[in-house]
Amino acid sequence: MASQSNKRRKKSVKASVASIGLSAQALQSSVPPEHIATLRRIIEDDGGGVLAAYREPYGGQWLVLAGLPIDLVAPTPYQRNVSDAHVKKLQRVISKIGRFLDPIIAVRMPKAEHPARYWTPNGHHRLSAMRALGAKSITAIIVPESSAAYQILAMNTEKAHNLRERALEVIRMYRELARLDGATEESYALEFEEPALITLGLCYEDRPRFSGGVYHPVLKKIETFLAQPLHDAITVRRQRAQALLTLDDCIVQQVEALTAKGLTSPYLKNLVVARINPLRFRLKTAAPLSFDDAVERMTRAAQRFNPDKITADDLAKAGGPAAETD
């Protein structure tokens, strides 16, 4: 009886999993709307070739699969730099199998200051590899909505981002979006992923070898998206980044003091930050600390930190991920 019950339970789970979106036959079962027909004509006027117009299977949104002249495609201007090693690996694979099988994502976004007419938020490495191989064109899934160009962190699954890359992409995108309208940070929660990345992005721009990973766990608990328009909120973000860099200066001094007394470890900065973390023993029922309050407390604690009280045993217990310099 128990076995039969488990079988019924498994069947019901499978049925619920396969109950969302469109069936395979429905992806091309209707006439494309006018905006897709218009996009098709524009792509052809640009010198591209439309291969198909279809609805994606989850939300039923219309997409266009097309071949684009490779010279008309560029990565979104605010995303990370390519990894040369990753591009070379893609070149070897594409050349070896003699096929390009993974279309990039693209959005048509002609801008006066950019010669490219199509931006790819997900395909920088593949685009670079095809360019290096001398390809004339590239296949792309074209999303009609221009907002897709700014959903880079959600869409880019090409290669895992480290914290520095994510933060720099967010702050570059932030500046681009700030020029568009009066939208707030909250309006772009999906695109920015988390508020801490905005402040960290400014820190990394000012100090490329900044150890953002050391502060990230604290920032995730004290940062929130600001309700101000982006062009106003960026001032607050700059002030927060400066406060964080000032704190980092204090911590670096204490790390140097620990090193001078003979303690050497990649976890020195982690240890100092852990000792001055104002959330460390804070009651869960206590009111949350604001960014300014938390960083101010940490800065005061860093200035009072006594390296002479730290022993090798303390360092051994610290462990955890080393303070990365990305």
PyMOL commands that set and color helices and strands:
alter all, ss='L'
color gray80, all
select helices_A, chain A and resi 2-17+24-28+34-45+70-72+84-97+124-132+146-150+152-155+163-178+185-192+196-206+212-222+230-260+268-276+291-304+307-309+312-318
alter helices_A, ss='H'
color red, helices_A
select strands_A, chain A and resi 49-55+62-69+73-75+104-108+118-122+137-142
alter strands_A, ss='S'
color yellow, strands_A
deselect
rebuild
show_as cartoon
